[in-house]
Amino acid sequence: MIKALLFDMDGTLADNMGYHARAWIEFLRRNGVILPDAQAQRRIQGTIGEVIARFFPEVTSPEQVHRLGQEKERLYRELYSPQLAEIPGLTIFLNKARSRGLHIGLATMGDQPNIDFILDGLGIRTCFDVITGSEQISNGKPDPEIFKLTLDRLGATTEECVIFEDSYAGIEAARRLGARVIGIESTHSRTELIESGCPETITDYRELSLDDLLQG
């Protein structure tokens, strides 16, 4: 019996991963690293700390890493703010789930300013019973720690949840947890998601029947 739904944020609540990539490229340019877009795209994978370490190995202070990371994230919010929009059908789906008594959790590697930006910008904060961000965990995806913590806080088990994800790392984290995962076709295509081990995919939430989900 499904009791809880867990959602990633970037690429899952909003189709914003392209704006994160644009922000990285502009951030690097402003800090003296100029690369062809295709080359930069290949090297900006991973957490903020990992990307900064890759491009700025001389930056070793946690304070400096945090400062640079926040510079990039502010740039992302500036770029995406005029275009901020939910994955189609999200709010309707969340409200239906809440009306059926399902517990809803957010499990994102985003930090608090970005969480506030998305949840408040879309007006969906009250849809979530539990919000877990990167500052609350030690190990990022594909480690399933963030999903375990969120489920514990919701009072649900792995067998009682469905996880919504768009990224390879998030899908792998859900698989390591042993949870059912549905892939959102924003960052990757249906074929790519299936090849990554995610057999269930949707283009957006308008395709998803809550009754079918609970019976499936």
N, C-alpha and C positions, 0 to 999 in steps of 0.2 A: 504493500500500500504506500503510495507516494504521499509524504507529509511535508516535504521541503523542496524548494527550488533555489538553486545557487546560480548567481550570474557573475561572470566576469564583467568588466566595465568597457574598456577601450576595445572597439570593434564588435562589441556585443550589445551594449546599450546604445551606442552611437557609432556611426561609421566614420571614425576619426583617425584611423591609423596612418592614412596618407598625410594628414596634417602634422602628426608626430614626425614623420620622415622629413617633411619640408622644414620643420623647425630645427631638426638636427643639422640639416645641410646648411641652413642660414646661420645657425649658432656656430658651426665649424668655420664658415666663411668669416664671420665677425671675429673669430679668434685665430685667424691666420692659416686655417687649413682649408685649402681649395682643391676639391677633387671633382672629377666628372660625376654626375648624379648616379649613374649606374654603379660606379665603384663605391661611392659613399653608401648607397643603399645596402650593399653587401656587408659593410663594416659597422652598421649602426644597429645590429641585432644584439639583444641582451638587455640587461638592466642598465640604468643610468651610470652606475658606478663602473660597470664593465666597459661601457662605451668610452667613458672619459679616460679610463686607464689605458684603453687601446690607442687613443689619439694623443693623450697627454700623460705619458708615463712618468714625467717629472713631477706630476701632482700626486703627492702621497698623503697629504693631510686630510683627514675626514672633513674638516671644516671647508677646505678648498674644494673638495669633491662636491660637497653639499651646495656650496655657493655656485659652482658652475652648473650643477644639475638644475638648480632653481632658475638660473638664467635661461637655460634651454626650455624649461617648463613654462615660464612666463611668456616666452616667445610663441610656444605652441598655443597657449590660451589666446594670445593676441590674434594669431592667424585663424584659429578655428571659431572664435566667438561669433563673428558675423554669420557663420554657416552652421552653427550648433543646431542639431536636429536628432531626434531619436531614430533608431531603426524602425521602419514602419510597423505599426501595430503593437509596439511595446507597451504603452500605457494601458491600452484596452486589455491586453493580455495580463498585465500585472494586476489590474483591478479585478478581473475575473478570478484570478488565482486567489486573491485575498478574500473575495466574497465566498469562495469555497473552503475557506479556513486553512489554506496552505501557508506555511511559514516561508518567508522569502529572505534570502541573504545575499549580500554583495561580497564577493571575494576577489579583490583586485590588487595588482601590484602597483597601482597608482598611489600617489601620496595624497595627504589630506587636502591641499589646495586644489588638486585636480579632481578629487572626489567631490568637493564642494561645487566646483565649476560645473561638472556634469549633472549631479543630482539636483542642484538648485536651478541650474539653467534649464533643465527639462521639467522641473517641477514634480519630481518623482521621489523625493527623499522619504516621504511618509509611506511609500510602498514597501520599504525595507525594514524588516524587524531587526536585522543585524547587519552592520557594516564593518568589514575587515579590510584594512589597507596594508600597504607594505611596511609601515612603521611598527606593526604589531606582530611581525613574524621574523624569524631568523633566516629561513631558507625560501628562496623564491621558486616559482614554477620552473621546471617540471616537478619539483618536490611537492607532494600533496599537502604540506603543512597548512597552507592557508585554507584549504577546503576542510581539513580535519578540524581546525579551530572554529571555523564558521559553523560547521555542523554541531560541534559540541555546544556552542553558544545558542544554537537554535533548539537543542535538545532532540536532534534527529540522528539517525544512523545512515550509513552509506547506502543500505538497501532501500531506505525510505526517501532518497533524494534523486533529483535529476539536475545535472549541471549544464549550463549553457556557456559555450566557449567559442572563440574564433581563431585562437592561435594554436600552433603545434605544441608549444610548451604547456599551455593550459589543457589541451586534450590529453597529452601524456600524463599530466598530473592527475586528471580525473581517472585515467585508466589505471595508474598505479594505486589509486585509492580503491579501485574496483567498482566505481560508480558508473551509472548510465550517463552518457554525455551526448548532447545535441550540438552540432556545429553550425555556426552562423556563417553564411557565405558572403562575408564582407572582405576580410583580409585575404582569404584564399578561396579558390573555386571549389565546387562540389567534388570534383575529381581529386583535387589535392587533399581535401579533408578526408575523403574516403581512404585514399592511399596512406594517410597518416594514422589510420586506425579508428576513424570516426564514421561508423556506418550510417548514422542518422544525421541529416543536414536539412536546413531550411534557408531560403533566401531572406525571409523576414518573418515576423511573428504573425502576420496575417495568414500564413500558411498553416499555422499550428492550431489544432483543435484541443482545447483543454480536456474535453471528455476522452478523446483518443489518447492523449498523453497519460491520463490517470489510469486508463485501462491497459496501456501498453506495457 
